Amino acid sequence: METTNGEVTNSLYPVKYFLTMVITVFLMQGCGSVPITGRRQLMLVSDQQVISLSLQQYQDYINTADIITGTSEAQTVQRVGMRIAKAVETFLKNNGASSEIKNYTWEFKLVKDNSINAFAMPGGKVVVYSGLLPVTQNEASLAVVIGHEIGHVVAKHANERISQQLALQYGSAVAGELLGGVAATQIGQTVFGLGAQMGVMLPYARKQEYEADELGLIFMAMAGYDPRVAIPFWTRMAQSSQGGKIPEFLSTHPTDAKRISNMEKILPEALKYYSPSQPIK
């Protein structure tokens, strides 16, 4: 507060007004939308910036992880991932979004780790932990998980989280060189979280998790996997958390009951993309 000629003025008002105007401009100019769901997003960072921020951390993780290769399980992870990825790319081509495909260099890795977990990084890097396979039990249920992770990638949830953090933390300083500088790098490390929590991303917002579920069911259906297997799969996931230890894949996600309830609402839409002529079990 300042006093001038007996009058009290709020010196912070012009600053608050300016910050509000700046963020409003960013909201107007830095927006994108999610394929299929159409949800509008704040996007202050480019795909190239986010992929660059994430790639080094992903590579650092891969260099130290115990990658499983040559086994039938590893081949299944690769097969399911590429099948869904190709279906997604075909969908994007057919819906005027071919330019998005250049952002993906798909990799699907199986890592020896007893944790019930999986994660994805921008650009199409997906990692499945071996501890998840006893719960998936079959190829179609594995497609539920991989479809969900690809949903995060295609919806650019990492871009969105970095953009939200930039807007919240830096306000009017969010511009030009800052987006590609130290601030974005630090936020990227927080979002991707691989430095502090190897292989475990910090939680997305609940709406992003539900959105990844929806996209995942649709993407797996496009690839020929029956999305109805998602319900028994998530039931098994709920059972696997009994005894007190919550699987890492669930630790920051919606509760099983809410997730299953939401999926039951989504299934009729997902089934529109599914052709049962060649079901994959």
N, C-alpha and C positions, 0 to 999 in steps of 0.2 A: 504494500500500500504506500502511496506517496501523498504528501500534503503540499498544495500550491495555492497561496493566497487564501488560506482557510478552507479550501475545497479538497476533498478526499477523492482521489482517482485510483482506479485499479490498473496498474502498469502492465498486468498480465493480459488484459483484455485484447489488445492488438495482436499479441503473439498467438493467443488461443484462436482468434478469428482467422489469422493467416494460416495456421496449421489446419484448421477446418477446411479452408478453401483449397489448400494444397492436396489434402487427402481426397477431397471431392473430385478434384481434377484427375487424380490417379484412378479413382473409382470409375470415372467416365472414360478415360483413355486406356487404362490398363486392364481391361476386362476380357475374359474369354468365356467359353461355355463348354460343358462336358458333352461328348458324343452320347446320343441316345437319351440321357436324362434331361439334357438341355439346361442344367443348372448353371447360373452365371457365376464366374469366379474372378477374384482379383489376381491379376497377373502382372507383376512388376519386373520379373526377370525372364529372360529368353530361355528357350529350350536348350540352346547351346551352352549358356552359362550354367544352368542347373546340371546338365550332363557332365560338364567339365568339373564342377564342384564334387559330384558324386563318384566319378570314375576312379579317381585316385584312391579314395577310401575303399571302394569296392575291390580294387586291385590289391591293396594292402591286405584286405581280409582274405582274398583268394590265395595270396602267397603264403599265408600261414594256416589255412584251413586244410583239413584232411579230405581232399576231393576223392570221391568214389568214381571210378571209371571202369568200363568193360563188363560190368555186371548187368544182369537182366533188369535190376531195379534202376540203375543209372540210365539204361537205354529207355526204360519206360518213362522216366522223368523227361528225358530229351524228346521222346516221341509225342507225349501229351502236350508239352510246352510248344513245340513247333506246330503241331496240329491246330492248337488254339490260336497261336500267333498268325498263322497263315489265314485262318478264318477271319481274324480281326482285320488284317491287311486287305483282304478281299472286300470286306464290308466298307472299309474306309474308301477304297477305290470306287466302289459302286455308289458312294454317297458324297462324292465331290471333295473328299479329304485326302487325296493321294499325296499331297505335300507333307502330310504328317508322317508318312512311312519312313522318310529319310532320317527321322529321329531314332529309329529302332535298329539296334544291332543285337539281336536276340541271343541270349545265353541261358541255358538251363542246367544248373549244377546240382548234384546230389552230394551232400557233405556228411561225413561220418560224425554224428553227434546225437546223443540220446534225447536231446530236448525235442519236445513236440512243437516244432516251429518251422516257419518259412518266411522269407522276406523278398522284396523286390526293390530294385534301384532304377532311377530314371534311365532311359535308353534301352530298357528291355533286359536287364540282368535279374534273373530269378534264381534263388537258392532254396532248396528243400533240404531239411535235416532228416537224416535216416530214422530218427525217433518218431517221425510223423507217419511213416509207412505202415506200422502195425495198426494204426487207427484208420487210415484211408482204406486199406485192405484190397482195393481194386482200382482199376485204371480210371473209371468214371468218377470215383470219389476223389482221387488225386486231381482230377480235372477241376473239381470244386475249388480246391486250394489254389492251384495254378491260375485258374480263371480269375479268382479273387485278386491275386497278386498282379496279374496283367491288367485288371481293372484299375488298380492304383496307378499303374504306369500310364495307361491310355488317358485316364482322367487328369493326369498331371497333378496329383495331389501334393507331391513334393514341391513343385513350382508354387503352388497355392500357399503352402505353409511358409515357405521362405518369404513370399510376397507379404503375407499377413504380418510376419515378424518384422520385416523391414518397415512397413507402414506404422506399426505400433511403437517400435523402438526409436525410429529416426525421424519420423514425421517429415518436415520440410527438407531434411538432408537427403531424403531418398531421391537421388537423381544421378544421371550419367555415370561418372566414374565410380560412385559408391556401389552401384549395383554389381559391378564386376570387381570390386576391391575387397579390402579386408573385412568389412562389415558383412557382406554377403557370404564370404568364406566362413566366417565364424558362425553365422546363422546356419549355413549349410552343414557344418559339422554337428551342430545341435540337432538339426532335423534328421540327418541320416544316422547319427548316433553310433557309427561303427567304431569310432575311436574309443569311446567309453564303454559301450555295450556291444561287444562283437556279435554282429549278426542280428541285433535286436533294434529295430527302429523305434524311436519314441512315438507315443500314440498319436495317431491321426484323430481329428475330430470325429465324434460319433457319426455325424452325417456323412463324412467321407468313408467310414467303415461300411455303413449301410449301402452307400453308393457303390463301393467296390463289390459288395455282395450282389447287388442287382446287375451290375455290368458283368461280373463273373459268371452268373447263371446264364445270361444271354450269350456271352462269348462261348461258353462250353457247349451250349445248345447249337450255336452256329457250326461248331466243330464236330457235331454228331454225338455228343455225350448227353445222356438223359439228365436234365437238371433236377428231376425228382429225387435223385440219389442224395441230394444235398441234405434233405431232412434226416434220413437215417445216419448220414455221416456226422452231422452236428450233434445228433443224439449220442453217438459214440464219443465225440469230443467231450460232451458234458459228463459222460460216465468216466472218462479218463481223468477228469479233474477231481473225482471223488477220492477221499482220503487226505484232503488238505492241500495238496500241491496242484496249483493251477498251471496248465501248460502255458509256456511263454507266448504261444500264438494267441492265447485268449486273455492274457494278463492285462492288456490295455484295450481290449475290445468290448463290444456290447455283451451283456450277459447271454448265455446260451438260450434261455427261454425267449428273450426279446428278439434275438437273432432268428430263431426258428419261426417265431410268429411272423416276423417281417418277411421271411423267405416264402412262407405259405401264401402271403399276399402277392408276392412277386411272381410266383411260379406260373400262373396263367399267361402272363406276358412273355416270360422266357420260353414257354412251350410253343409259342407262335414261331419261334426261330428253329425249332427242333423237328427233324425229319426222322421218324422211327423206322424207316426202311432199312437202315443199317445201324441199329443201336450198338453202342460200345459199352461193355460192362466192366 
